[in-house]
Amino acid sequence: MDKEITSKTIGAATRGRKRKALDDEGVSTEPKRRAKPKAETSHAESKPRKTRVKKDTEEVEKKPTKTKKPLQENDEVDTEGSYNGNSPMWNEAEMLSLHEKVPHKLAENFIALLEEGCTLPFIARYRKAAVDHLMPDKLQELYESYQSVSQLKKKVKSVLETLKKSKKLTPDIEKSILNARNLSELDLVYAPLKSHSLSLAERARNLGLEPFAVRALNGEFIDLKMVCTDDEELNSPDKVDGHITHIIADIIYKDTRVLEQMRSLKEETRFTIQSSRTKSSIKENKDGGKTDSKSDPETYKLYFEWKCPSHFIKPHQTLALNRGEDEKILSVKVVVPDWFYNKLERFCLSLWKSNYWVRKGLGDAYNRLIKSWLSRQVRSDLTSQAQKEAVKTFTTNMEKYLLTEPVKNRIIAGLDPGFKAGCKVGIINPNGDKLDACTIYPNLRQMNQNDTASKQLKDLFAKHKVELIGLGNGTACRETELWLKTHKISENIPIIIVPEQGASIYSISKEAQKEHPNMDPNLISALSIARRVLDPLGELIKVEPKNLGVGLYQHDIPPKMLESALDCAVEKVVSLVGVDINTASQAMLRRISGLNEGRATKILTHRQEKGGFKSRAEILKVAGIGKITFQQCAGFLKVLGGTEPLDATIIHPESYSIAKLFAKKIGVNIKELSQPQFPSLVETKTASINIEDTSRDLKTDTCTLDLIINAFKQKSYEDNVITFCRPVYSLAVQAKEQIQDGMTLTGVVRNVVPFGCFVDCGIGENGLIHRSNLSGNQTPKLGDRVSVTVIPSMKANKVQLKLEKILD
């Protein structure tokens, strides 16, 4: 049974027997450029109309189905009618479900929540049931995928509009574009049409050769000599053959069935990635001249003669290859096995009748278009996976760093050590307010017993009754630590080594100057180090996340992608920890779900004018905060000691009535919520209840009831008390020059990456524990104290370590 196809606009053909043959085939003949026949030219033009070809061509126009089913992996898309941005194909829930392999209903719920203005922290805590209890990390992946789908949708709309304006859009092309599942597939179809100049296939079509190409592809014999004309482009069989080949190549690679098959074969194919050193970098090195690259070519020595199956490549290897290629040190290529072409050829031969023209057209399309697209697609997929892994590493480390355990109710001195510039001292009270700040100039080189700086610091500590020292781990850290012990300043005052990444950058920021007007940035840095001990989360969120030094290849990640992921991670941490609305800083408030800098400022203004918030309900009185914003932020803002006891919990105001009914049901008094015995009482009362039955009785879902029970069981904050402070670094080694192979050191894990972790041993440079050197099943986490052994390094001036054990 014949199928229908709408061909591209073609040039007018010759008159007589040839013209009649074309008309009999029903091919539209509206010209862009006319081909000259051997005798005379017909000037007749006809409007494009539907044409029938043989059964191996594709049916473009389909009747719309009455029932719509979720999009499946190999489904083709109904493209009847023009694309208007709301096409059935562009049901974003179906696309999201397909991409992330989640249930269609879940994808629908997730998108609906986002459209309502819900944030990820809000969904993760208060709308668990709607998203099938997905963890925050998975919700973040779902959100990123949703953004990609939205971006693709916008791009498709833009491409179709552009092609319409340039009059290059045909039903075939539209169908191919609407079937693209990602930007790379869209580019395969769109790339040849981007240029203002005509593609090879378009030129051939304008010569009036499309009907011949379609007939040839479907098995009809075409006498190429009979098609020749006086036109320079058609005056020989070879030229006609070339033009017909270009049209057939275009038909084949834009066919949606072929695109689907290529998509499937790409997933099955084992590609190989090869890299070698570029000739230009070798030549420049021999000539002794400077290379164009930012790095020493020897950095990439491992990749000079390197190959690896694409499915075994590690994320950091992909990023290293990309960087080496960008710096013109490495040449990288994708080796496509013959298996791919052979399978694709067999598939195409099953679609059209003419084996000769299929092989010829596919060969042309493969060499000119498909092979290069395939290489780009493989590299793009690897890069995308590597970037996601790098961002995940960065955000995971940062979340752990932000959740560093605080040390409350202590008067803390922050020391920002230095040699020539002196040691900056900042002292804060238990609320984080500045008590004193100054610079002292200890003699760290000679350890003079009569050093005046030691007396100055002792007097300062005695005056303010300092209970804890936070020592920055930067320049002169080890020397300052030894100086404090030599002069017995730290004899009765514990020292905590504090990572100071980002402190100096924060100290010169507008936020720091607003917090400490007209203050020396160096002293602000010392105060920041002290506050990182008292309230790590509250202080670290003031620093741009990328400056915290816990990432991997962050300079190889698109800045917007990194900033967006880090901002989401910070918002998640701050929101899930929650803040006291009456004491939180603007930096903390603006990171809360649903709030931004403007709303945070208005909350602070209202707080100052009204003397604080007495209840969560008062948040609605703040200018610019409506019901949606209140819904998103209320559960993460706590009001301690207010008129409503539940305002001090993680229970959302929308669930207060259920919480009170539940309290009454189990026989506890909400007003005693802050009493020490309340959590244990709830534990006893809820030990034997059936969650599902109780939630039905209360007309709520199990997620909400679980949250209420957990909130009732949560103990009031217990202040951290330091009983002792173990040393972080080995006292015998203070500089890199002192270390030797086989030496045992202690240190702190400062960065965790897929291939191991970096340890700060107090020698001025972090050492790497490669994953092959992790002992047994031990996997250190960010902030862990570890005992390590120095081992020989393959790279000069790099410290390689082996994990011995994780210390308590």
Secondary structure, 3 states (H helix, E strand, C coil): CCEEECCCCCCCCCCHHHHHHHHHHCCCCCCCCCCCCCCCCCCCCCCCCCEEECCCCCCCCCCCCCCCCCCCCCCCCCCCCCCCCCCHHHCHHHHHHHHHCCCHHHHHHHHHHHHCCCCHHHHHHHCCHHHCCCCHHHHHHHHHHHHHHHHHHHHHHHHHHHHHHCCCCCHHHHHHHHCCCCHHHHHHHHHHHHCCCCCHHHHHHHCCCHHHHHHHHCCCCCCHHHHCCCCHHHCCHHHHHHHHHHHHHHHHHHCHHHHHHHHHHHHHCCCEEEEEECHHHHHHHHHCCCCCCCCCHHHHHHHCEEEEEHHHCCHHHHHHHHHHHHCCCEEEEEECCHHHHHHHHHHHHCCCCCHHHHHHHHHHHHHHHHHHHHHHHHHHHHHHHHHHHHHHHHHHHHHHHHCCCCCCCCCEEEEECCCCCCEEEEEECCCCCEEEEEEECCCCCCCCCCCHHHHHHHHHHHHHCCCEEEEECCCCHHHHHHHHHHCCCCCCCCEEEECCCCHHHHHCCHHHHHHCCCCCHHHHHHHHHHHHHHCHHHHHCCCCHHHCCCCCCHHHCCHHHHHHHHHHHHHHHHHHHCEECCCCCHHHHCCCCCCCHHHHHHHHHHHHHHCCCCCHHHHHHCCCCCHHHHHHHHHHEECCCCCCHHHHCCCCHHHHHHHHHHHHHHCCCHHHCCCCCHHHHHHHHHCCCCHHHHHHHCCCCHHHHHHHHHHHHCCCCCCCCCCCCCCCCCCCCCCHHHCCCCCEEEEEEEEEECCEEEEECCCCCCEEEEHHHCCCCCCCCCCCEEEEEEECCCCCCCCEEEEEEECC
